[in-house]
């Protein structure tokens, strides 16, 4: 059967002599793998189509539920600027790898296509990459069924003043002072960071404007979201390791 889809290249790998296999997050067909013959050869007309972060229209043939074979394609947005900036490329790679690991093959992808499109666009526009990625991570947690409880104590269920709360990635939400003994390593959280996490939970990336975040708040959000991602999903991503190296050398 011949398919025509709009998709984003979230993974690209060499295959055989001059070929490539790309993984697409598509608007209507979920996540699909497509073989692109001759893509790595000199002067290939499909060379640009296999680049990570590329948004395009892909026409491919697939029999059954296996790998498709590309017939034709047209680039709609190359996101070349993301690939030429080491920091932007690192964050974009993390977003793509995270989605690739969480999204099952052929799982309905319209929501994810929109979120990833907005994420890549915001990164290319120079918006705060830490805030963008934390918001994207929140969407991942919500879709995976691990949305953190941010409005009431995860143990007793009571709403408390923000100043009294801690946050527990292990238990999956905020803890009031009376319940903090349930998870002694639970992290302190400032009212500002908690407010931003609630915004991340309510909005999607297509509605994200410019957010001015202090360095201390950015670091706090990063630590909290990293805790949730590690505790709730337990993924080990190559791109996360590279981001850690960038932080280590303050790039």
C-alpha positions as CSV (number, residue, x, y, z in Angstrom):
1,X,0.0,0.0,0.0
2,X,1.2,3.5,-0.8
3,X,1.3,6.0,2.0
4,X,1.6,9.8,1.9
5,X,2.4,11.3,5.3
6,X,3.7,14.4,6.9
7,X,6.4,13.5,9.3
8,X,9.5,14.5,11.4
9,X,12.7,12.5,11.2
10,X,13.4,11.5,14.8
11,X,16.1,8.9,14.0
12,X,18.4,8.2,11.0
13,X,20.8,5.3,10.6
14,X,23.0,3.9,7.8
15,X,21.9,0.6,6.3
16,X,23.9,-1.4,3.8
17,X,25.7,0.2,0.8
18,X,24.6,3.8,0.7
19,X,21.1,3.3,2.1
20,X,19.5,4.7,5.3
21,X,16.6,3.9,7.5
22,X,14.7,6.8,9.0
23,X,12.2,6.8,11.8
24,X,9.3,9.2,11.4
25,X,6.9,10.7,13.9
26,X,4.0,11.3,11.6
27,X,0.8,13.4,12.0
28,X,-1.6,10.6,11.1
29,X,0.2,7.3,10.9
30,X,2.1,7.2,14.2
31,X,5.7,6.2,14.3
32,X,7.0,4.4,11.2
33,X,10.3,3.2,9.8
34,X,11.2,3.9,6.2
35,X,14.0,2.6,4.1
36,X,15.6,5.3,1.8
37,X,17.6,3.6,-0.9
38,X,20.7,5.3,-2.1
39,X,20.3,8.2,0.4
40,X,24.0,8.1,1.4
41,X,25.3,8.1,-2.1
42,X,26.9,11.2,-3.7
43,X,24.2,13.5,-5.3
44,X,21.3,11.5,-4.0
45,X,18.1,13.4,-4.4
46,X,17.0,12.0,-1.0
47,X,20.1,13.0,1.0
48,X,18.5,16.0,2.7
49,X,15.4,14.1,3.6
50,X,17.1,11.8,6.0
51,X,18.6,14.5,8.2
52,X,17.5,14.5,11.8
53,X,14.7,17.1,12.7
54,X,13.7,17.4,9.0
55,X,9.9,18.0,8.6
56,X,8.6,16.8,5.3
57,X,6.0,15.0,3.2
58,X,7.0,11.4,2.7
59,X,5.5,9.0,0.1
60,X,6.4,5.3,0.7
61,X,5.2,1.8,-0.1
62,X,4.7,-0.7,2.7
63,X,3.3,-4.2,2.6
64,X,1.8,-5.2,6.0
65,X,3.2,-3.7,9.1
66,X,7.0,-3.8,8.3
67,X,9.4,-1.3,7.1
68,X,8.3,1.0,4.3
69,X,10.4,2.0,1.2
70,X,10.5,5.6,0.2
71,X,9.2,6.5,-3.2
72,X,9.3,10.3,-3.0
73,X,9.6,13.1,-0.5
74,X,9.5,16.9,-0.1
75,X,11.1,19.0,2.6
76,X,8.8,21.4,4.4
77,X,11.2,22.6,7.1
78,X,14.8,21.5,7.2
79,X,15.6,22.8,10.7
80,X,19.2,23.3,9.4
81,X,19.9,25.8,12.2
82,X,19.3,23.1,14.8
83,X,22.0,20.9,13.3
84,X,24.6,23.6,13.1
85,X,24.4,24.7,16.8
86,X,25.8,22.2,19.2
87,X,23.5,23.2,22.1
88,X,20.3,23.4,20.1
89,X,21.2,20.1,18.4
90,X,21.8,18.4,21.8
91,X,18.4,19.4,23.1
92,X,16.6,18.6,19.8
93,X,18.3,15.2,19.8
94,X,17.1,14.5,23.3
95,X,13.5,15.4,22.5
96,X,13.6,13.1,19.4
97,X,15.2,10.2,21.2
98,X,12.9,10.5,24.2
99,X,9.9,10.5,21.9
100,X,11.3,7.6,19.9
101,X,11.7,5.5,23.1
102,X,8.2,6.3,24.5
103,X,6.1,6.3,21.3
104,X,5.2,2.8,20.1
105,X,5.1,1.9,16.5
106,X,2.0,3.1,14.7
107,X,0.7,4.6,18.0
108,X,-1.5,7.6,17.2
109,X,0.9,10.4,16.7
110,X,-1.1,13.6,15.9
111,X,-0.6,15.0,19.3
112,X,3.1,14.1,19.4
113,X,3.7,15.4,15.9
114,X,2.3,18.8,17.0
115,X,4.3,18.8,20.3
116,X,7.6,17.9,18.7
117,X,7.1,20.4,15.8
118,X,6.5,23.1,18.4
119,X,9.5,22.0,20.5
120,X,11.9,22.0,17.5
121,X,10.5,25.4,16.3
122,X,10.9,26.9,19.7
123,X,14.5,25.6,20.0
124,X,15.3,27.1,16.6
125,X,13.9,30.4,17.6
126,X,16.2,30.6,20.5
127,X,13.7,30.2,23.3
128,X,15.1,28.9,26.6
129,X,16.0,25.3,25.8
130,X,15.8,24.1,29.4
131,X,12.2,25.4,29.8
132,X,11.2,23.9,26.4
133,X,12.6,20.5,27.2
134,X,11.1,20.5,30.8
135,X,7.7,21.2,29.3
136,X,8.2,18.5,26.6
137,X,9.2,16.1,29.4
138,X,6.0,16.9,31.3
139,X,3.9,16.0,28.2
140,X,5.8,12.7,28.0
141,X,5.0,11.9,31.6
142,X,1.4,12.8,31.2
143,X,1.0,10.7,28.1
144,X,2.8,7.7,29.7
145,X,0.4,7.8,32.7
146,X,2.9,9.3,35.1
147,X,1.7,12.8,35.4
148,X,2.8,14.3,38.7
149,X,0.3,15.5,41.3
150,X,1.0,19.2,41.7
151,X,-2.1,20.6,43.4
152,X,-2.6,18.4,46.5
153,X,-0.4,16.2,48.7
154,X,0.2,12.9,47.0
155,X,-0.3,11.0,50.3
156,X,-3.1,12.7,52.2
157,X,-4.8,14.5,49.2
158,X,-5.1,17.8,51.0
159,X,-4.3,21.1,49.3
160,X,-1.6,23.0,51.3
161,X,0.1,26.4,51.0
162,X,2.9,26.2,48.5
163,X,5.5,27.2,51.1
164,X,4.9,24.0,53.0
165,X,5.3,21.6,50.1
166,X,8.1,19.3,49.0
167,X,8.1,17.3,45.8
168,X,8.8,13.6,45.5
169,X,9.7,12.1,42.1
170,X,9.6,8.7,43.7
171,X,6.0,9.0,44.9
172,X,4.9,11.1,42.0
173,X,3.9,14.5,43.3
174,X,4.0,17.1,46.1
175,X,4.2,16.3,49.8
176,X,2.9,18.4,52.6
177,X,4.8,19.0,55.8
178,X,2.8,16.4,57.7
179,X,3.5,13.7,55.1
180,X,7.1,14.4,54.2
181,X,8.3,11.5,56.3
182,X,6.9,9.2,53.6
183,X,9.8,10.2,51.5
184,X,12.7,11.9,53.4
185,X,14.7,12.5,50.2
186,X,11.9,14.5,48.7
187,X,13.2,17.8,47.3
188,X,12.3,21.3,48.4
189,X,10.5,23.3,45.8
190,X,10.0,27.0,45.6
191,X,6.6,28.6,44.9
192,X,7.9,29.9,41.6
193,X,9.1,26.5,40.4
194,X,5.8,24.9,41.5
195,X,3.8,27.5,39.6
196,X,5.8,26.9,36.5
197,X,5.4,23.1,36.7
198,X,1.6,23.6,37.0
199,X,1.8,25.8,33.8
200,X,3.8,23.0,32.1
201,X,1.1,20.6,33.0
202,X,-1.8,22.7,31.8
203,X,-0.4,24.1,28.5
204,X,1.1,22.4,25.5
205,X,4.1,23.5,23.6
206,X,2.1,25.0,20.7
207,X,1.0,27.7,23.1
208,X,4.3,28.5,24.8
209,X,5.4,32.1,24.5
210,X,8.6,33.6,25.9
211,X,9.2,32.6,29.5
212,X,11.8,34.5,31.5
213,X,13.2,32.2,34.1
214,X,16.0,33.0,36.7
215,X,19.0,30.7,36.7
216,X,18.2,29.4,40.1
217,X,14.7,28.5,39.1
218,X,15.9,26.9,35.8
219,X,18.3,24.7,37.8
220,X,15.6,23.7,40.3
221,X,13.2,22.8,37.5
222,X,15.9,20.8,35.7
223,X,16.7,18.8,38.9
224,X,13.1,18.1,39.6
225,X,12.2,17.0,36.1
226,X,15.3,14.9,35.9
227,X,14.2,13.2,39.1
228,X,10.7,12.4,37.6
229,X,12.1,11.1,34.4
230,X,14.6,8.9,36.1
231,X,12.2,7.6,38.7
232,X,9.0,7.2,36.6
233,X,10.4,6.2,33.2
234,X,13.9,4.9,34.0
235,X,15.2,5.5,30.5
236,X,18.9,5.7,29.7
237,X,19.3,8.0,26.7
238,X,22.6,8.7,24.8
239,X,21.4,12.2,24.2
240,X,20.9,12.8,27.9
241,X,24.5,11.8,28.6
242,X,25.7,14.4,26.0
243,X,23.5,17.1,27.6
244,X,25.2,16.2,30.9
245,X,28.6,16.7,29.3
246,X,27.5,20.1,28.0
247,X,26.5,21.1,31.5
248,X,29.7,19.8,32.9
249,X,31.7,22.1,30.7
250,X,29.2,24.9,30.9
251,X,28.6,25.1,27.1
